């Protein structure tokens, strides 16, 4: 289990415990005094659903307003998978995946100078305003008439829901999905804002079906700049500029603390792939021994990702002369391909074909299955 997933589970546990404590110590007593003339459970369920929908939709709308004021254009608005997205000529409605807990708003810079901070601070201001409004409402109707007293428990339920969502969204650590709090922490470095905008430009060009050109390579390596550098590396591989791709890999490997364990291993696989294809085999073997301890070798052999599989095809075929291991690696290609980014699949297919063809050219007696 990844660190992000563990942190996410801890946050979920904190939220559940908090909800139970608030429910029994604040909401239950309030319902006993101020509850409406209907089932308490039904009232709570109705208000919780309304509060949840209001806050989720409101969060994404605040992202839209933050984008507009920050100098970005909105390209899609997604809540629970129902997505309003922009094509080159018009807006369309459909179901799409999203990177987030409840939704995602995608944007792209529409001018050189943008204010990325507004994207993440607008929702925080919105939650703060909602919290203050609910507290005021709960206070105002404390001694109100029977007809309006239900507003007090309803306001408390809204406070509970908005506070829980705000806590998850604005905690400044990396969780199992990208949050505004983590972006706020990253945006304290100007280079991260530059890299973030660059990533948005790349995603927008890919969305429009354009060929992405001139991807910069950042000298300072952070989580965001590392992602851009990986994109630049794939561009170099696509253009068969292997030496430049190798230099980018080295730059990333020198900053391994920024990378997750899996990303680090896969970059080593990328380096081995290039070494076996472009260097004398003895030099490649020497590099393999230098940078691949047992743990790394096991990871590359068993990892279901395109970089690891194509590297292992070359390791098994050229260094170990194992036809069965090459076949084993190829048997996992389809699963790995589905997991890869759509923007990388075409390049990965080409790179894998090169690895397979290289192995079989050097082992003419081996039987190459059709279709792979």
QUIDAGI-V194127 format. One record per residue. N is the residue number from 1. SS is DSSP state (~ for helix, > for strand, _ for the rest). OMEGA is omega in whole degrees, 0 to 359 (999 if undefined). BURIAL is b if it has 9 or more other C-alpha atoms within 8 Angstrom, else e. Layout:
# QUIDAGI-V194127
n = {N	N}
ss = {SS	SS}
omega = {OMEGA	OMEGA}
burial = {BURIAL	BURIAL}
This chain:
# QUIDAGI-V194127
n = {1	2	3	4	5	6	7	8	9	10	11	12	13	14	15	16	17	18	19	20	21	22	23	24	25	26	27	28	29	30	31	32	33	34	35	36	37	38	39	40	41	42	43	44	45	46	47	48	49	50	51	52	53	54	55	56	57	58	59	60	61	62	63	64	65	66	67	68	69	70	71	72	73	74	75	76	77	78	79	80	81	82	83	84	85	86	87	88	89	90	91	92	93	94	95	96	97	98	99	100	101	102	103	104	105	106	107	108	109	110	111	112	113	114	115	116	117	118	119	120	121	122	123	124	125	126	127	128	129	130	131	132	133	134	135	136	137	138	139	140	141	142	143	144	145	146	147	148	149	150	151	152	153	154	155	156	157	158	159	160	161	162	163	164	165	166	167	168	169	170	171	172	173	174	175	176	177	178	179	180	181	182	183	184	185	186	187	188	189	190	191	192	193	194	195	196	197	198	199	200	201	202	203	204	205	206	207	208	209	210	211	212	213	214	215	216	217	218	219	220	221	222	223	224	225	226	227	228	229	230	231	232	233	234	235	236	237	238	239	240	241	242	243	244	245	246	247	248	249	250	251	252	253	254	255	256	257	258	259	260	261	262	263	264	265	266	267	268	269	270	271	272	273	274	275	276	277	278	279	280	281	282	283	284	285	286	287	288	289	290	291	292	293	294	295	296	297	298	299	300	301	302	303	304	305	306	307	308	309	310	311	312	313	314	315	316	317	318	319	320	321	322	323	324	325	326	327	328	329	330	331	332	333	334	335	336	337	338	339	340	341	342	343	344	345	346	347	348	349	350	351	352	353	354	355	356	357	358	359	360	361	362	363	364	365	366	367	368	369	370	371	372}
ss = {_	_	~	~	~	~	~	~	~	~	~	~	~	~	~	~	~	~	~	~	~	~	~	~	~	~	~	~	~	~	~	~	~	~	_	_	_	_	_	~	~	~	~	~	~	~	~	~	~	~	~	~	~	~	~	~	~	~	~	~	~	~	~	~	~	~	~	~	~	~	_	>	>	>	>	>	>	>	>	_	_	>	>	>	>	>	_	_	_	_	>	>	>	>	>	_	_	_	_	_	_	_	>	>	>	>	>	>	>	_	_	_	_	_	_	~	~	~	~	~	~	~	~	~	~	~	~	~	~	~	~	~	~	~	~	~	~	~	~	~	_	_	_	_	_	_	_	_	_	~	~	~	~	~	~	~	~	~	~	~	~	~	~	~	~	~	~	~	~	~	_	_	_	_	_	_	_	_	_	~	~	~	~	~	~	~	_	_	_	~	~	~	~	~	~	~	~	~	~	~	~	~	~	~	~	~	~	_	_	_	_	_	_	_	_	_	_	_	_	_	_	_	~	~	~	~	~	~	~	~	~	~	~	~	~	~	~	~	_	_	_	~	~	~	~	~	~	~	~	~	~	~	~	_	_	~	~	~	_	_	~	~	~	~	~	~	~	~	~	~	~	~	~	~	~	~	~	~	_	_	~	~	~	~	~	~	~	~	~	~	~	_	_	~	~	~	~	~	~	~	~	~	_	_	_	~	~	~	~	~	~	~	~	~	~	~	~	~	~	_	_	_	~	~	~	~	~	~	~	~	_	_	~	~	~	~	~	~	~	_	_	~	~	~	~	~	~	~	~	~	~	~	~	~	~	~	~	~	~	~	~	_	_	_	_	_	_	_	_	_	_	_}
omega = {181	180	181	180	178	178	179	179	178	179	178	180	178	181	180	180	179	180	179	181	180	181	184	184	184	186	181	178	179	179	181	182	189	184	180	180	177	180	179	181	180	179	181	180	181	182	179	179	179	181	181	180	180	183	179	179	179	179	182	176	177	172	178	180	178	178	182	181	181	178	179	172	181	180	175	180	189	175	181	178	176	193	170	187	185	171	180	186	185	177	179	180	180	179	181	176	179	178	182	180	185	182	181	173	180	183	175	180	177	175	185	181	179	178	183	182	179	178	185	181	178	178	179	177	179	178	180	179	179	180	180	180	181	178	178	180	180	180	184	185	182	181	183	181	180	183	185	184	180	181	182	178	178	179	178	177	176	178	180	183	182	180	179	178	179	179	180	187	187	173	191	175	181	179	182	172	182	182	178	179	179	177	178	179	181	185	174	175	180	181	178	176	177	180	178	178	178	178	178	178	179	181	179	178	177	179	181	178	181	176	184	181	170	175	183	174	184	177	178	185	172	180	180	182	177	179	177	180	176	176	179	178	179	178	178	177	178	181	181	174	190	180	178	177	180	178	177	179	179	180	180	181	177	180	188	179	180	186	171	180	181	180	179	180	182	174	174	176	177	181	178	178	181	182	182	181	192	182	171	187	180	177	179	178	179	177	179	179	184	189	184	170	185	182	180	180	179	180	183	182	186	184	178	175	183	179	181	183	181	175	182	174	180	178	181	184	187	183	184	181	182	179	182	179	175	178	178	179	182	182	183	186	186	179	180	181	179	181	184	177	180	181	183	189	181	179	180	178	180	181	178	178	179	180	181	180	180	180	184	173	179	176	185	182	179	181	180	180	178	175	179	999}
burial = {e	e	e	b	b	b	b	b	e	e	b	e	e	e	b	e	e	e	b	e	e	b	b	b	e	e	b	b	b	b	b	e	e	b	b	b	e	e	e	b	e	e	b	b	e	e	b	b	e	e	b	b	e	e	b	b	b	e	b	b	e	b	b	b	b	b	b	b	e	b	b	b	b	b	b	b	b	b	b	e	b	b	b	b	b	b	e	e	e	e	e	e	e	e	e	e	e	e	e	b	e	e	b	b	b	e	b	b	b	e	e	e	e	b	e	b	b	b	b	b	b	b	b	b	e	b	b	e	e	b	b	e	e	b	b	e	b	b	e	e	b	e	e	e	e	e	e	e	b	b	b	b	b	b	b	b	b	b	b	b	b	b	b	b	b	b	e	b	b	b	b	b	e	b	b	e	e	b	b	b	b	b	b	b	b	b	b	e	e	e	e	b	b	e	b	b	b	b	b	b	b	b	e	b	b	b	e	e	e	e	e	e	e	e	b	e	b	b	e	e	b	e	e	b	b	b	e	b	b	b	b	b	b	b	b	b	b	e	e	e	b	b	e	b	b	b	e	b	b	e	b	b	b	e	b	b	e	b	b	e	e	e	e	b	b	b	b	b	b	b	b	b	b	b	b	b	e	e	b	e	b	e	b	b	b	e	b	b	e	e	e	b	e	e	e	b	b	e	b	b	b	e	e	b	b	b	b	b	b	b	b	b	b	b	b	b	b	b	b	e	e	e	b	e	b	b	e	e	b	b	e	b	b	e	e	b	b	e	e	b	e	e	e	b	b	e	b	b	e	e	b	b	b	e	b	b	e	b	b	b	e	e	e	e	e	e	e	e	e	e	e	e}
